[in-house]
Amino acid sequence: MKFKESQKLYEQGLVHLVGAVNSPVRAFSSVGGNPLFIKKAKGSKITDVDGNEYIDLVLSYGPMILGHRHRKVQKGVEKALKNGYSFGASTENEIILAKIVCDAFPGMDKVRFVNSGTEAVISGVRLARAYTGKDKIIKFSGCYHGHQDSLLVAAGSGLATLSLPGSKGVPEGAVKNTLIAEYNNLESVKKHFSEHDDIAGVIIEPICGNMGVVIPQHNFLKELKAYLETKDALLIADEVMTGFRSKFGGAQELLGVAADITCLGKVIGGGFPVGAYGARNEIMQEVAPLGGMYQAGTLSGNPIAMAGGIATLTELKRQNPYHQFNKTAAILETILLETAKKYQVDLVVNRFGSMMNPFFTKNNITNFEEAQTSDTKKFAVFFWEMIKNGVFLPPSQFEAWFLSSAISNRDVKKIAKAVDRAMEKVAISF
Ligand SMILES: *Cc1c(COP(=O)(O)O)cnc(C)c1O
């Protein structure tokens, strides 16, 4: 397999782009080698500029849940393009997408569209503060909530991959209202409440995908929500990754909780820049122009992005691929575990719906500390061998793999072959 054209573009990219990437998760820092440049993608496959074709388990870090360039999405977007790109005024598509989203989340009466997951969370947190009149926010170590200053501490995959404890350029003042708790540990939340009386809420990934996939244990979310109610504090569900990934709606519903504020992104734009935050009327009332919490956006509710979101969610609802996602993920889990056993490699697999990933460790992974026991050197060897065998994975031990509804039985067989070769390579290398 040749990477000559990627190498060439990488060198050109270094001149005017930072590290030749526009998001550090696309750099290959922790797996070695240089990032691949992509030419095109269709269905379950993605093709790089050297013409190498891969089964895509990155899926743009989640959004491409129908696979690439789904016919209906393409049609919806092309139709919208004919009418203009942006107006600085409202369009009907915003109302249509808002109804689809609100109908899928019980307890979400209103939604506000923004342009990214980061923006959705910035606004969701501001809203929690506006509504409660309190300042402090608890976040969990290993959860990522976008790159806003106040939440860029103990923030999971991107930073963990680069071995950064936090971000430079974040002033102390920006994080002084951020408290860190441990995922799956309610006591660590209660401790903060015993020490502070101005906690507006807790933000959480209901299924964490940003330290690898980590699942809440033993009613953790239900107990957290019940506890927060006794403290007049809000539960903010960051479903930027999980929204519409494991059911049509939120992971919170599958887990039996209803968040007060929900943040969305990724899938709801189907590959176009869309984020959103929503809540019941009483809370959304705080947002301008109804209330005093200011939040705005020149391109928010962009008509092309809305068309991409409407087409994606409409088709997703029609296909209802969630049962199949579970089946495929279970098959891949078995393949990974049995192959690891065959080559005597320590491996744990976490999965939920269409999100999954293996950890090169023998420990159960229920929080960030445990995730970090994974052997990233083994992952790097595994990663490159998967690439060479035609499977595109995120270049980090701490990122989730995603399934699209375009994945076929043939693709699964090809992945199984690649896993066998990659696992053998790991076994020989260590
Ligand atoms: C991706 C992600 C974000 C940030 O979304 P962007 O669109 O990258 O700004 C926030 N929270 C979670 C849980 C995410 O997975």
The ligand as a Tripos MOL2 file, in Angstrom:
@<TRIPOS>MOLECULE
LIG
   15    15     1     0     0
SMALL
NO_CHARGES

@<TRIPOS>ATOM
      1 C1        -17.5670   15.9630   19.2880 C.3       1 LIG1
      2 C2        -18.0650   16.3160   20.6140 C.ar      1 LIG1
      3 C3        -18.1970   17.6560   21.0250 C.ar      1 LIG1
      4 C4        -17.7150   18.8100   20.1910 C.3       1 LIG1
      5 O1        -18.3710   18.9020   18.9820 O.3       1 LIG1
      6 P1        -17.6700   19.7180   17.7800 P.3       1 LIG1
      7 O2        -18.6790   19.6900   16.6930 O.co2     1 LIG1
      8 O3        -16.4120   18.9770   17.4690 O.co2     1 LIG1
      9 O4        -17.3960   21.0880   18.2720 O.co2     1 LIG1
     10 C5        -18.7770   17.9080   22.2450 C.ar      1 LIG1
     11 N1        -19.1780   16.9070   23.0450 N.ar      1 LIG1
     12 C6        -19.0660   15.6160   22.6900 C.ar      1 LIG1
     13 C7        -19.5680   14.5650   23.6040 C.3       1 LIG1
     14 C8        -18.4790   15.2780   21.4760 C.ar      1 LIG1
     15 O5        -18.3280   13.9890   21.1580 O.3       1 LIG1
@<TRIPOS>BOND
     1     1     2 1
     2     2     3 ar
     3     2    14 ar
     4     3     4 1
     5     3    10 ar
     6     4     5 1
     7     5     6 1
     8     6     7 2
     9     6     8 1
    10     6     9 1
    11    10    11 ar
    12    11    12 ar
    13    12    13 1
    14    12    14 ar
    15    14    15 1
@<TRIPOS>SUBSTRUCTURE
     1 LIG1         1 GROUP 0 **** ****
